[in-house]
Amino acid sequence: MENRFNSWSFYLILICIGLAAYSLYSNIYHTWLIAPPNYILFIISLLALTLGILGLEDKRNRLTKTRSWLTITLSTLTSIGLFVVLTFTAIFSGVNEHVKTVNSPDGHYTIDFYRYNAGAAGSFGVRGELDGPLWFKKRIYYEDSAHLVEVEWKDDSTVEVNNHTLNLNKGGSYGY
């Protein structure tokens, strides 16, 4: 049984690290965010840590011992890193208020608009996120110092937001 804990924890932490790295990449380069939210990744890393500790009982050979210690080290570092990220975003992200949700005329695209206010730590404005399947999202609109969102669909894939035209078929975005 410990052999399965050892293997599962190792593969689980590798997947968690890969998803966390892609989450960071997609936030920097504003691509589709396909990784689950950071709190889910934090829970997965804690699960990998727990399974890694249980897998320490597997002492068949040097490889299994090394894999257990590597898993524990990686999952501890990943858990600490994700905890810092979650704490930092909870403290400094400000308030996000859902403003409206709009659908394209053919129903193929759904965009959620949020008003953000960082308080004394930053500015305020409007952000738009294109919904994908499951939890997938892509940030397509960002405007500082805006209070209102005026949306008009030009056709099934072209939308005008506050006098800025976005062609969603071509990956159009504003402010990113």
N, CA, C and O atoms as a DFTB+ gen file, in Angstrom:
704 C
 N C O
     1  1       0.825      -1.195       0.000
     2  2       0.000       0.000       0.000
     3  2       0.870       1.260       0.000
     4  3       0.552       2.239      -0.676
     5  1       1.976       1.231       0.767
     6  2       2.859       2.396       0.831
     7  2       3.452       2.709      -0.541
     8  3       3.728       3.866      -0.856
     9  1       3.647       1.657      -1.363
    10  2       4.190       1.853      -2.706
    11  2       3.260       2.751      -3.525
    12  3       3.719       3.623      -4.263
    13  1       1.955       2.531      -3.387
    14  2       1.002       3.369      -4.118
    15  2       1.010       4.797      -3.591
    16  3       0.926       5.742      -4.375
    17  1       1.110       4.970      -2.271
    18  2       1.195       6.321      -1.708
    19  2       2.409       7.044      -2.266
    20  3       2.338       8.216      -2.637
    21  1       3.522       6.328      -2.320
    22  2       4.773       6.901      -2.804
    23  2       4.630       7.364      -4.246
    24  3       4.982       8.499      -4.567
    25  1       4.127       6.516      -5.104
    26  2       3.987       6.848      -6.526
    27  2       2.942       7.931      -6.760
    28  3       3.193       8.889      -7.491
    29  1       1.769       7.782      -6.141
    30  2       0.704       8.761      -6.342
    31  2       1.129      10.148      -5.883
    32  3       0.868      11.136      -6.569
    33  1       1.774      10.227      -4.744
    34  2       2.184      11.542      -4.243
    35  2       3.203      12.186      -5.169
    36  3       3.162      13.397      -5.389
    37  1       4.118      11.389      -5.716
    38  2       5.130      11.928      -6.626
    39  2       4.485      12.473      -7.897
    40  3       4.795      13.588      -8.316
    41  1       3.602      11.709      -8.508
    42  2       2.955      12.168      -9.739
    43  2       2.003      13.335      -9.474
    44  3       1.874      14.237     -10.301
    45  1       1.346      13.311      -8.329
    46  2       0.424      14.387      -7.978
    47  2       1.154      15.717      -7.809
    48  3       0.666      16.751      -8.265
    49  1       2.315      15.701      -7.162
    50  2       3.037      16.959      -6.974
    51  2       3.633      17.443      -8.286
    52  3       3.737      18.651      -8.499
    53  1       4.031      16.526      -9.179
    54  2       4.518      16.960     -10.493
    55  2       3.406      17.639     -11.289
    56  3       3.642      18.655     -11.942
    57  1       2.202      17.086     -11.239
    58  2       1.060      17.703     -11.923
    59  2       0.738      19.058     -11.297
    60  3       0.466      20.025     -12.009
    61  1       0.769      19.127      -9.978
    62  2       0.477      20.376      -9.277
    63  2       1.492      21.461      -9.642
    64  3       1.109      22.606      -9.884
    65  1       2.763      21.118      -9.683
    66  2       3.800      22.088     -10.050
    67  2       3.611      22.536     -11.497
    68  3       3.754      23.720     -11.803
    69  1       3.292      21.602     -12.382
    70  2       3.047      21.960     -13.780
    71  2       1.870      22.909     -13.933
    72  3       1.952      23.880     -14.686
    73  1       0.771      22.641     -13.225
    74  2      -0.397      23.519     -13.293
    75  2      -0.117      24.884     -12.675
    76  3      -0.578      25.902     -13.192
    77  1       0.630      24.916     -11.577
    78  2       0.977      26.200     -10.959
    79  2       1.873      27.018     -11.881
    80  3       1.713      28.235     -11.984
    81  1       2.813      26.358     -12.550
    82  2       3.688      27.065     -13.491
    83  2       2.883      27.606     -14.666
    84  3       3.115      28.734     -15.102
    85  1       1.936      26.819     -15.187
    86  2       1.113      27.315     -16.287
    87  2       0.200      28.446     -15.830
    88  3      -0.055      29.379     -16.592
    89  1      -0.291      28.378     -14.606
    90  2      -1.122      29.452     -14.073
    91  2      -0.336      30.761     -14.021
    92  3      -0.854      31.820     -14.376
    93  1       0.905      30.678     -13.580
    94  2       1.766      31.864     -13.560
    95  2       2.002      32.376     -14.973
    96  3       1.907      33.578     -15.222
    97  1       2.308      31.474     -15.900
    98  2       2.539      31.849     -17.297
    99  2       1.309      32.521     -17.905
   100  3       1.427      33.549     -18.572
   101  1       0.130      31.941     -17.676
   102  2      -1.079      32.491     -18.292
   103  2      -1.456      33.840     -17.692
   104  3      -2.058      34.667     -18.376
   105  1      -1.116      34.078     -16.434
   106  2      -1.371      35.388     -15.848
   107  2      -0.393      36.438     -16.358
   108  3      -0.743      37.614     -16.461
   109  1       0.821      36.026     -16.674
   110  2       1.805      36.975     -17.203
   111  2       1.500      37.311     -18.656
   112  3       1.530      38.481     -19.037
   113  1       1.205      36.297     -19.477
   114  2       1.022      36.499     -20.912
   115  2      -0.440      36.545     -21.346
   116  3      -0.718      36.609     -22.544
   117  1      -1.379      36.515     -20.406
   118  2      -2.809      36.678     -20.658
   119  2      -3.346      35.690     -21.688
   120  3      -4.052      36.068     -22.623
   121  1      -3.001      34.426     -21.501
   122  2      -3.538      33.358     -22.329
   123  2      -4.694      32.715     -21.567
   124  3      -5.060      33.173     -20.484
   125  1      -5.258      31.667     -22.127
   126  2      -6.341      30.973     -21.441
   127  2      -5.841      30.412     -20.119
   128  3      -4.813      29.737     -20.068
   129  1      -6.564      30.691     -19.069
   130  2      -6.236      30.162     -17.751
   131  2      -6.959      28.833     -17.596
   132  3      -8.155      28.794     -17.305
   133  1      -6.208      27.723     -17.795
   134  2      -6.833      26.400     -17.725
   135  2      -6.553      25.698     -16.405
   136  3      -7.165      24.673     -16.105
   137  1      -5.641      26.237     -15.621
   138  2      -5.341      25.639     -14.318
   139  2      -6.477      25.962     -13.352
   140  3      -7.096      27.021     -13.455
   141  1      -6.755      25.062     -12.418
   142  2      -7.770      25.377     -11.414
   143  2      -7.297      26.536     -10.538
   144  3      -6.122      26.901     -10.582
   145  1      -8.189      27.115      -9.749
   146  2      -7.796      28.228      -8.881
   147  2      -6.674      27.824      -7.925
   148  3      -6.474      26.642      -7.646
   149  1      -5.949      28.826      -7.429
   150  2      -4.783      28.565      -6.587
   151  2      -5.130      27.824      -5.300
   152  3      -4.323      27.032      -4.814
   153  1      -6.303      28.063      -4.744
   154  2      -6.642      27.349      -3.513
   155  2      -6.818      25.850      -3.777
   156  3      -6.537      25.038      -2.895
   157  1      -7.275      25.471      -4.966
   158  2      -7.374      24.047      -5.315
   159  2      -5.970      23.456      -5.453
   160  3      -5.717      22.345      -4.986
   161  1      -5.059      24.194      -6.090
   162  2      -3.673      23.727      -6.204
   163  2      -3.031      23.588      -4.828
   164  3      -2.243      22.669      -4.604
   165  1      -3.360      24.488      -3.906
   166  2      -2.843      24.405      -2.539
   167  2      -3.336      23.125      -1.860
   168  3      -2.563      22.439      -1.192
   169  1      -4.607      22.807      -2.029
   170  2      -5.161      21.577      -1.446
   171  2      -4.494      20.347      -2.060
   172  3      -4.186      19.390      -1.350
   173  1      -4.269      20.368      -3.379
   174  2      -3.598      19.244      -4.046
   175  2      -2.177      19.078      -3.521
   176  3      -1.722      17.953      -3.315
   177  1      -1.466      20.195      -3.302
   178  2      -0.094      20.090      -2.790
   179  2      -0.079      19.562      -1.358
   180  3       0.829      18.816      -0.989
   181  1      -1.067      19.934      -0.547
   182  2      -1.152      19.378       0.810
   183  2      -1.476      17.883       0.773
   184  3      -0.959      17.113       1.584
   185  1      -2.329      17.476      -0.165
   186  2      -2.629      16.054      -0.331
   187  2      -1.376      15.290      -0.745
   188  3      -1.115      14.200      -0.237
   189  1      -0.603      15.859      -1.667
   190  2       0.643      15.211      -2.094
   191  2       1.624      15.112      -0.930
   192  3       2.329      14.111      -0.797
   193  1       1.674      16.138      -0.090
   194  2       2.549      16.102       1.086
   195  2       2.118      14.987       2.038
   196  3       2.956      14.239       2.541
   197  1       0.827      14.879       2.282
   198  2       0.314      13.831       3.171
   199  2       0.610      12.442       2.611
   200  3       1.074      11.562       3.336
   201  1       0.341      12.248       1.323
   202  2       0.629      10.949       0.709
   203  2       2.128      10.666       0.686
   204  3       2.543       9.514       0.816
   205  1       2.940      11.704       0.521
   206  2       4.393      11.526       0.549
   207  2       4.884      11.074       1.912
   208  3       5.774      10.229       2.010
   209  1       4.304      11.636       2.961
   210  2       4.682      11.221       4.318
   211  2       4.256       9.775       4.559
   212  3       5.007       8.993       5.142
   213  1       3.048       9.417       4.109
   214  2       2.610       8.024       4.242
   215  2       3.473       7.088       3.402
   216  3       3.674       5.931       3.769
   217  1       3.982       7.583       2.278
   218  2       4.830       6.776       1.400
   219  2       6.226       6.553       1.936
   220  3       6.971       5.749       1.375
   221  1       6.611       7.243       3.010
   222  2       7.928       7.023       3.615
   223  2       8.078       5.608       4.157
   224  3       9.197       5.127       4.340
   225  1       6.969       4.945       4.411
   226  2       7.011       3.578       4.923
   227  2       7.554       2.594       3.888
   228  3       8.002       1.504       4.241
   229  1       7.514       2.977       2.615
   230  2       8.005       2.113       1.535
   231  2       9.522       2.235       1.463
   232  3      10.047       3.224       0.952
   233  1      10.223       1.230       1.976
   234  2      11.689       1.258       2.026
   235  2      12.281       0.106       1.227
   236  3      13.261      -0.507       1.650
   237  1      11.689      -0.189       0.073
   238  2      12.153      -1.318      -0.723
   239  2      13.548      -1.106      -1.281
   240  3      14.374      -2.019      -1.255
   241  1      13.814       0.078      -1.780
   242  2      15.138       0.336      -2.351
   243  2      15.454       1.829      -2.262
   244  3      14.659       2.625      -1.762
   245  1      16.607       2.171      -2.750
   246  2      17.082       3.555      -2.668
   247  2      16.211       4.510      -3.496
   248  3      16.006       5.659      -3.104
   249  1      15.703       4.037      -4.634
   250  2      14.873       4.872      -5.499
   251  2      13.587       5.301      -4.798
   252  3      13.196       6.465      -4.889
   253  1      12.929       4.384      -4.107
   254  2      11.674       4.736      -3.436
   255  2      11.910       5.704      -2.284
   256  3      11.097       6.599      -2.051
   257  1      13.017       5.533      -1.560
   258  2      13.335       6.474      -0.482
   259  2      13.613       7.863      -1.043
   260  3      13.141       8.868      -0.511
   261  1      14.383       7.905      -2.123
   262  2      14.709       9.190      -2.752
   263  2      13.448       9.855      -3.287
   264  3      13.268      11.063      -3.133
   265  1      12.575       9.071      -3.917
   266  2      11.335       9.623      -4.458
   267  2      10.459      10.166      -3.335
   268  3       9.832      11.212      -3.500
   269  1      10.403       9.480      -2.204
   270  2       9.604       9.962      -1.076
   271  2      10.134      11.290      -0.553
   272  3       9.365      12.226      -0.337
   273  1      11.431      11.373      -0.350
   274  2      12.006      12.618       0.165
   275  2      11.897      13.748      -0.850
   276  3      11.670      14.898      -0.474
   277  1      12.054      13.435      -2.127
   278  2      11.890      14.446      -3.170
   279  2      10.446      14.946      -3.203
   280  3      10.201      16.144      -3.349
   281  1       9.501      14.031      -3.068
   282  2       8.089      14.409      -3.044
   283  2       7.782      15.296      -1.853
   284  3       7.101      16.311      -1.993
   285  1       8.277      14.924      -0.684
   286  2       8.023      15.719       0.518
   287  2       8.636      17.107       0.379
   288  3       8.011      18.104       0.742
   289  1       9.855      17.175      -0.145
   290  2      10.512      18.472      -0.319
   291  2       9.757      19.340      -1.320
   292  3       9.463      20.502      -1.040
   293  1       9.443      18.777      -2.487
   294  2       8.735      19.550      -3.513
   295  2       7.344      19.976      -3.050
   296  3       6.933      21.112      -3.288
   297  1       6.622      19.079      -2.395
   298  2       5.270      19.430      -1.963
   299  2       5.295      20.452      -0.828
   300  3       4.403      21.295      -0.741
   301  1       6.298      20.390       0.039
   302  2       6.422      21.399       1.088
   303  2       6.708      22.766       0.480
   304  3       6.068      23.754       0.844
   305  1       7.664      22.829      -0.442
   306  2       7.991      24.103      -1.089
   307  2       6.810      24.639      -1.898
   308  3       6.537      25.839      -1.877
   309  1       6.114      23.761      -2.606
   310  2       4.951      24.184      -3.389
   311  2       3.833      24.674      -2.476
   312  3       3.193      25.684      -2.770
   313  1       3.591      23.971      -1.374
   314  2       2.552      24.392      -0.430
   315  2       2.876      25.748       0.173
   316  3       1.997      26.603       0.291
   317  1       4.122      25.951       0.554
   318  2       4.525      27.243       1.117
   319  2       4.368      28.345       0.076
   320  3       3.843      29.416       0.379
   321  1       4.821      28.086      -1.152
   322  2       4.696      29.082      -2.216
   323  2       3.249      29.439      -2.512
   324  3       2.917      30.617      -2.649
   325  1       2.388      28.440      -2.612
   326  2       0.975      28.705      -2.882
   327  2       0.299      29.398      -1.708
   328  3      -0.585      30.229      -1.913
   329  1       0.696      29.072      -0.482
   330  2       0.145      29.757       0.686
   331  2       0.522      31.235       0.663
   332  3      -0.306      32.093       0.971
   333  1       1.767      31.533       0.301
   334  2       2.204      32.931       0.202
   335  2       1.409      33.656      -0.883
   336  3       0.975      34.790      -0.681
   337  1       1.219      33.007      -2.029
   338  2       0.450      33.618      -3.122
   339  2      -0.989      33.873      -2.683
   340  3      -1.523      34.954      -2.930
   341  1      -1.619      32.904      -2.041
   342  2      -2.995      33.075      -1.583
   343  2      -3.105      34.189      -0.549
   344  3      -4.042      34.985      -0.592
   345  1      -2.161      34.250       0.374
   346  2      -2.171      35.297       1.387
   347  2      -1.962      36.666       0.755
   348  3      -2.667      37.620       1.082
   349  1      -0.996      36.759      -0.146
   350  2      -0.700      38.027      -0.813
   351  2      -1.904      38.524      -1.607
   352  3      -2.251      39.702      -1.525
   353  1      -2.538      37.650      -2.367
   354  2      -3.687      38.082      -3.166
   355  2      -4.890      38.421      -2.293
   356  3      -5.674      39.303      -2.643
   357  1      -5.048      37.737      -1.168
   358  2      -6.161      38.051      -0.276
   359  2      -5.978      39.420       0.374
   360  3      -6.950      40.139       0.600
   361  1      -4.741      39.774       0.672
   362  2      -4.480      41.047       1.340
   363  2      -4.483      42.213       0.357
   364  3      -5.054      43.264       0.648
   365  1      -3.852      42.040      -0.801
   366  2      -3.602      43.170      -1.685
   367  2      -4.454      43.225      -2.949
   368  3      -4.278      44.149      -3.743
   369  1      -5.346      42.305      -3.169
   370  2      -6.076      42.315      -4.439
   371  2      -7.228      43.304      -4.462
   372  3      -7.692      43.663      -5.544
   373  1      -7.698      43.751      -3.332
   374  2      -8.798      44.704      -3.322
   375  2     -10.132      44.017      -3.535
   376  3     -10.266      42.801      -3.399
   377  1     -11.123      44.847      -3.878
   378  2     -12.486      44.361      -4.027
   379  2     -12.804      44.164      -5.503
   380  3     -12.546      45.047      -6.321
   381  1     -13.360      43.012      -5.842
   382  2     -13.846      42.738      -7.194
   383  2     -15.358      42.591      -7.123
   384  3     -15.873      41.721      -6.421
   385  1     -16.063      43.443      -7.852
   386  2     -17.519      43.429      -7.845
   387  2     -18.025      43.067      -9.238
   388  3     -17.677      43.721     -10.221
   389  1     -18.837      42.034      -9.317
   390  2     -19.400      41.623     -10.609
   391  2     -20.356      42.708     -11.093
   392  3     -21.277      43.102     -10.379
   393  1     -20.125      43.187     -12.318
   394  2     -20.951      44.248     -12.879
   395  2     -22.045      43.664     -13.759
   396  3     -23.228      43.926     -13.542
   397  1     -21.651      42.871     -14.756
   398  2     -22.633      42.283     -15.660
   399  2     -22.027      41.124     -16.417
   400  3     -20.808      40.970     -16.496
   401  1     -22.908      40.314     -16.970
   402  2     -22.536      39.221     -17.858
   403  2     -23.264      39.437     -19.173
   404  3     -24.472      39.669     -19.194
   405  1     -22.515      39.360     -20.278
   406  2     -23.123      39.532     -21.598
   407  2     -22.822      38.308     -22.452
   408  3     -21.755      37.703     -22.344
   409  1     -23.778      37.955     -23.300
   410  2     -23.633      36.828     -24.221
   411  2     -23.653      37.345     -25.650
   412  3     -24.330      38.325     -25.960
   413  1     -22.903      36.674     -26.514
   414  2     -22.918      37.031     -27.932
   415  2     -24.288      36.695     -28.518
   416  3     -25.018      35.882     -27.949
   417  1     -24.649      37.311     -29.652
   418  2     -25.966      37.033     -30.244
   419  2     -26.209      35.549     -30.537
   420  3     -27.339      35.073     -30.424
   421  1     -25.151      34.816     -30.913
   422  2     -25.329      33.388     -31.190
   423  2     -25.139      32.522     -29.945
   424  3     -25.294      31.303     -30.013
   425  1     -24.805      33.140     -28.807
   426  2     -24.629      32.408     -27.554
   427  2     -23.308      31.682     -27.428
   428  3     -23.114      30.926     -26.476
   429  1     -22.395      31.891     -28.362
   430  2     -21.111      31.185     -28.356
   431  2     -20.137      31.774     -27.333
   432  3     -19.341      31.034     -26.754
   433  1     -20.182      33.069     -27.103
   434  2     -19.261      33.744     -26.190
   435  2     -20.022      34.316     -25.000
   436  3     -21.128      34.836     -25.142
   437  1     -19.408      34.211     -23.827
   438  2     -19.934      34.827     -22.614
   439  2     -18.802      35.611     -21.967
   440  3     -17.717      35.077     -21.735
   441  1     -19.061      36.878     -21.679
   442  2     -18.052      37.738     -21.060
   443  2     -18.601      38.235     -19.733
   444  3     -19.707      38.771     -19.668
   445  1     -17.816      38.052     -18.670
   446  2     -18.145      38.576     -17.349
   447  2     -17.324      39.831     -17.117
   448  3     -16.116      39.840     -17.353
   449  1     -17.979      40.896     -16.653
   450  2     -17.288      42.148     -16.355
   451  2     -17.286      42.376     -14.852
   452  3     -18.291      42.174     -14.170
   453  1     -16.123      42.804     -14.352
   454  2     -15.936      43.059     -12.932
   455  2     -15.385      44.463     -12.741
   456  3     -14.575      44.939     -13.537
   457  1     -15.829      45.115     -11.687
   458  2     -15.255      46.383     -11.276
   459  2     -14.284      46.062     -10.143
   460  3     -14.642      45.380      -9.183
   461  1     -13.066      46.554     -10.261
   462  2     -12.076      46.311      -9.217
   463  2     -11.698      47.631      -8.570
   464  3     -11.734      48.688      -9.201
   465  1     -11.337      47.549      -7.306
   466  2     -10.904      48.724      -6.567
   467  2      -9.853      48.265      -5.573
   468  3     -10.161      47.553      -4.617
   469  1      -8.623      48.669      -5.797
   470  2      -7.528      48.258      -4.924
   471  2      -7.409      49.146      -3.695
   472  3      -6.503      48.957      -2.884
   473  1      -8.298      50.098      -3.548
   474  2      -8.271      50.973      -2.383
   475  2      -7.053      51.871      -2.399
   476  3      -6.658      52.377      -3.449
   477  1      -6.460      52.069      -1.232
   478  2      -5.288      52.938      -1.133
   479  2      -4.061      52.317      -1.784
   480  3      -3.092      53.019      -2.072
   481  1      -4.091      51.011      -2.019
   482  2      -2.929      50.323      -2.587
   483  2      -2.848      50.447      -4.102
   484  3      -1.823      50.094      -4.685
   485  1      -3.888      50.933      -4.753
   486  2      -3.842      50.988      -6.214
   487  2      -5.013      51.736      -6.796
   488  3      -5.612      52.591      -6.143
   489  1      -5.332      51.408      -8.026
   490  2      -6.355      52.138      -8.760
   491  2      -7.661      51.354      -8.819
   492  3      -7.812      50.306      -8.191
   493  1      -8.590      51.893      -9.588
   494  2      -9.870      51.233      -9.810
   495  2     -10.104      51.154     -11.306
   496  3      -9.446      51.847     -12.082
   497  1     -11.041      50.309     -11.710
   498  2     -11.342      50.181     -13.129
   499  2     -12.256      49.010     -13.401
   500  3     -12.953      48.518     -12.513
   501  1     -12.240      48.565     -14.670
   502  2     -13.118      47.494     -15.127
   503  2     -12.276      46.424     -15.808
   504  3     -11.320      46.727     -16.522
   505  1     -12.649      45.160     -15.575
   506  2     -11.965      44.017     -16.175
   507  2     -13.013      43.093     -16.790
   508  3     -14.073      42.870     -16.205
   509  1     -12.711      42.556     -17.975
   510  2     -13.614      41.617     -18.638
   511  2     -12.936      40.280     -18.848
   512  3     -11.778      40.222     -19.261
   513  1     -13.664      39.191     -18.560
   514  2     -13.127      37.841     -18.705
   515  2     -14.031      37.022     -19.613
   516  3     -15.242      36.947     -19.402
   517  1     -13.430      36.414     -20.619
   518  2     -14.145      35.534     -21.540
   519  2     -14.242      34.154     -20.904
   520  3     -13.227      33.564     -20.534
   521  1     -15.459      33.641     -20.778
   522  2     -15.664      32.325     -20.167
   523  2     -15.393      31.224     -21.171
   524  3     -15.732      31.333     -22.349
   525  1     -14.772      30.160     -20.681
   526  2     -14.545      28.963     -21.473
   527  2     -15.219      27.791     -20.789
   528  3     -16.021      27.995     -19.877
   529  1     -14.919      26.570     -21.203
   530  2     -15.505      25.409     -20.541
   531  2     -14.917      25.227     -19.135
   532  3     -13.812      25.690     -18.854
   533  1     -15.652      24.563     -18.277
   534  2     -15.253      24.317     -16.886
   535  2     -14.907      25.635     -16.210
   536  3     -15.729      26.552     -16.205
   537  1     -13.717      25.755     -15.643
   538  2     -13.295      26.978     -14.964
   539  2     -12.373      27.820     -15.848
   540  3     -11.810      28.805     -15.370
   541  1     -12.206      27.469     -17.096
   542  2     -11.277      28.156     -17.988
   543  2     -11.750      29.585     -18.229
   544  3     -12.936      29.829     -18.452
   545  1     -10.808      30.527     -18.182
   546  2     -11.107      31.939     -18.408
   547  2      -9.957      32.582     -19.153
   548  3      -8.818      32.119     -19.088
   549  1     -10.272      33.661     -19.867
   550  2      -9.248      34.460     -20.520
   551  2      -9.599      35.921     -20.297
   552  3     -10.711      36.354     -20.596
   553  1      -8.654      36.669     -19.774
   554  2      -8.876      38.090     -19.546
   555  2      -8.702      38.826     -20.866
   556  3      -7.649      38.745     -21.500
   557  1      -9.740      39.542     -21.273
   558  2      -9.691      40.192     -22.587
   559  2      -9.847      41.705     -22.511
   560  3      -9.559      42.398     -23.487
   561  1     -10.294      42.232     -21.383
   562  2     -10.539      43.674     -21.306
   563  2     -10.078      44.198     -19.957
   564  3     -10.388      43.624     -18.914
   565  1      -9.336      45.292     -19.991
   566  2      -8.822      45.901     -18.768
   567  2      -8.732      47.402     -18.996
   568  3      -8.028      47.852     -19.900
   569  1      -9.434      48.173     -18.190
   570  2      -9.390      49.623     -18.334
   571  2      -9.354      50.261     -16.954
   572  3     -10.245      50.050     -16.130
   573  1      -8.314      51.042     -16.718
   574  2      -8.199      51.786     -15.463
   575  2      -9.134      52.988     -15.482
   576  3      -9.489      53.500     -16.543
   577  1      -9.522      53.424     -14.302
   578  2     -10.318      54.640     -14.090
   579  2     -11.665      54.608     -14.802
   580  3     -12.188      55.664     -15.160
   581  1     -12.229      53.452     -15.013
   582  2     -13.553      53.329     -15.628
   583  2     -14.554      52.869     -14.575
   584  3     -14.260      51.992     -13.762
   585  1     -15.736      53.470     -14.601
   586  2     -16.786      53.086     -13.660
   587  2     -17.865      52.237     -14.316
   588  3     -18.396      51.309     -13.707
   589  1     -18.183      52.566     -15.564
   590  2     -19.281      51.908     -16.263
   591  2     -18.770      51.004     -17.373
   592  3     -17.654      51.165     -17.867
   593  1     -19.611      50.053     -17.751
   594  2     -19.302      49.165     -18.869
   595  2     -20.452      49.270     -19.865
   596  3     -21.591      48.911     -19.564
   597  1     -20.134      49.768     -21.055
   598  2     -21.114      49.827     -22.132
   599  2     -20.699      48.807     -23.184
   600  3     -19.616      48.904     -23.762
   601  1     -21.568      47.827     -23.429
   602  2     -21.239      46.722     -24.327
   603  2     -22.238      46.697     -25.476
   604  3     -23.449      46.780     -25.272
   605  1     -21.700      46.579     -26.698
   606  2     -22.543      46.434     -27.881
   607  2     -21.898      45.405     -28.796
   608  3     -20.727      45.528     -29.157
   609  1     -22.669      44.390     -29.169
   610  2     -22.175      43.363     -30.084
   611  2     -22.344      43.853     -31.509
   612  3     -23.451      44.209     -31.913
   613  1     -21.256      43.877     -32.280
   614  2     -21.298      44.264     -33.695
   615  2     -21.747      43.087     -34.558
   616  3     -22.512      43.262     -35.506
   617  1     -21.271      41.901     -34.227
   618  2     -21.708      40.658     -34.864
   619  2     -21.485      39.538     -33.856
   620  3     -21.303      39.807     -32.669
   621  1     -21.497      38.288     -34.308
   622  2     -21.404      37.152     -33.386
   623  2     -20.059      37.039     -32.678
   624  3     -19.976      36.395     -31.632
   625  1     -19.008      37.646     -33.216
   626  2     -17.688      37.510     -32.593
   627  2     -16.980      38.838     -32.369
   628  3     -15.836      38.847     -31.914
   629  1     -17.614      39.943     -32.670
   630  2     -17.009      41.262     -32.472
   631  2     -17.852      42.039     -31.474
   632  3     -19.062      42.192     -31.642
   633  1     -17.196      42.521     -30.443
   634  2     -17.885      43.248     -29.385
   635  2     -17.190      44.591     -29.180
   636  3     -15.970      44.702     -29.305
   637  1     -17.982      45.597     -28.868
   638  2     -17.441      46.916     -28.562
   639  2     -17.708      47.194     -27.090
   640  3     -18.855      47.211     -26.642
   641  1     -16.626      47.411     -26.348
   642  2     -16.721      47.673     -24.919
   643  2     -16.142      49.057     -24.665
   644  3     -14.959      49.297     -24.908
   645  1     -16.977      49.966     -24.176
   646  2     -16.549      51.346     -23.895
   647  2     -15.778      51.949     -25.071
   648  3     -14.712      52.535     -24.885
   649  1     -16.320      51.802     -26.274
   650  2     -15.740      52.338     -27.517
   651  2     -14.420      51.682     -27.916
   652  3     -13.641      52.281     -28.657
   653  1     -14.155      50.482     -27.448
   654  2     -12.978      49.705     -27.851
   655  2     -13.486      48.414     -28.494
   656  3     -14.196      47.637     -27.857
   657  1     -13.118      48.189     -29.760
   658  2     -13.610      47.032     -30.505
   659  2     -12.682      45.838     -30.312
   660  3     -11.466      45.945     -30.471
   661  1     -13.283      44.693     -29.965
   662  2     -12.540      43.447     -29.763
   663  2     -13.088      42.386     -30.707
   664  3     -14.289      42.117     -30.710
   665  1     -12.216      41.781     -31.508
   666  2     -12.599      40.660     -32.365
   667  2     -12.192      39.376     -31.650
   668  3     -11.009      39.036     -31.606
   669  1     -13.152      38.676     -31.098
   670  2     -12.868      37.498     -30.278
   671  2     -12.366      36.321     -31.101
   672  3     -11.649      35.472     -30.572
   673  1     -12.724      36.246     -32.387
   674  2     -12.199      35.174     -33.242
   675  2     -10.696      35.287     -33.430
   676  3     -10.006      34.279     -33.582
   677  1     -10.190      36.507     -33.419
   678  2      -8.759      36.733     -33.623
   679  2      -8.016      36.924     -32.304
   680  3      -6.856      37.334     -32.303
   681  1      -8.666      36.633     -31.191
   682  2      -8.015      36.750     -29.892
   683  2      -7.868      38.181     -29.426
   684  3      -6.939      38.497     -28.683
   685  1      -8.768      39.051     -29.850
   686  2      -8.675      40.467     -29.518
   687  2      -8.795      40.733     -28.030
   688  3      -9.554      40.075     -27.318
   689  1      -8.027      41.714     -27.577
   690  2      -8.097      42.134     -26.186
   691  2      -7.755      43.614     -26.112
   692  3      -7.216      44.183     -27.061
   693  1      -8.071      44.230     -24.986
   694  2      -7.748      45.633     -24.772
   695  2      -7.178      45.784     -23.365
   696  3      -7.734      45.263     -22.399
   697  1      -6.079      46.491     -23.265
   698  2      -5.481      46.779     -21.968
   699  2      -4.501      45.735     -21.481
   700  3      -3.830      45.947     -20.471
   701  1      -4.403      44.626     -22.166
   702  2      -3.475      43.575     -21.759
   703  2      -2.323      43.517     -22.701
   704  3      -1.426      42.691     -22.529
